[in-house]
Each structure stands twice: as structure tokens, then as C-alpha cells.
Amino acid sequence: LKYINLIFLFSFFPSLVTGVFLPNAIYALLVITNITLNFSYLKKNLQKFKIFTLIFFLFYSLIIFSSLNSSFVIFSLKTSLLYFSYIIYVISIIFIFLENDKYEKFFLYIGLITFFILSLDAIYEIFNGSNILEYSAIKGRIAGLFGDRWVIGSYLVRLLPIMIGMFLINYYKIEKKIRYFAYIVFFL
């Protein structure tokens, strides 16, 4: 379980750049591993956070009911049936960060490095018309390391709150030079 957790920590941010398969595979690996090897912890935390769990399962029941009443039942159930795995995913991440204090910092460091590389590559692409992998920008769009998927802006905007939150939570645990590096990354 420790190795699965480390794989998650070190690959979360970089895997999202690769496409859909790798992040989904890591997500599935984390959820399945925690269901099979860490079920008692999951059960304990579902009971511990009763209100959150109740709200989640009410919502889950609602989307399943909605799917069953849909004109396209099979298509609708494909997207909503496995939605329960998100609560397992969240509790698994909480477990990872509580397991070892250093894991939060590792997660932050990998995120900062990924953001830094993506940002530098995007700046390089702005000035040269193509990035280091020779993907070319089209007028008003930057490809970045995402290839022909122009999603660099949504990637950075959606994950930046997580990065800033992790930075603020661990602010006093982080060395000064890493703090300065984080400021540069956030500025970029």
C-alpha cells in the first residue's frame, strides 16, 4: 500500500499532462487498492464523517435515480454508477497525507516542479511559436506540453487552488528557498 501511495504522490500532477489513460489508471489503482487492503480505515472514516457521507450518498442516490429515469438509461448509468468511488478516492488521499507528514510536502514539491516546467514551456512557446517538443501554438492558443490538446490554462487554473492550499497548509514546514521557488511558480 505504501508503494501505491508513493506512486500516486509522485505521478498525480505529471500524469494529468499525459492524457486521460494514465490519470484514470492511477485513480483506479488507488481506489481498488484502498478498498481491498484498507477497507477498515475507509469504513471507519465513512462513519466518522457521517454528515458528509450521508449527503454524498443522498446525492449518489439522486443521480442513480435520475439515470434510471433517463431516456438513455445505459449511457447515463455508465457515467453515474461508479460515482461512489469518488468518496473512496477522497478518503484514500486523506489517509495518504495522515500516514506520513512528509507526503504533503512531496505532493507540493512535485506539483511545483510540474507547474514550473509547464509555465516555462508555455513562455518559451509564446516567444518562439512552438514549444520544446515542437508543438506549435495557433493564434491565441498555447499547446504547451499537452500536445494538440489546448488545455494548459484549464489545467493550471483548476489545480492552482490545490497548490496554493497545500503551500499555505505547509508554509512553516517548508524551507525558505522552496517558499521563494513557490512564489516564482505562482507568479509564472
Disulfide bonds with the S-S distance in Angstrom:
none
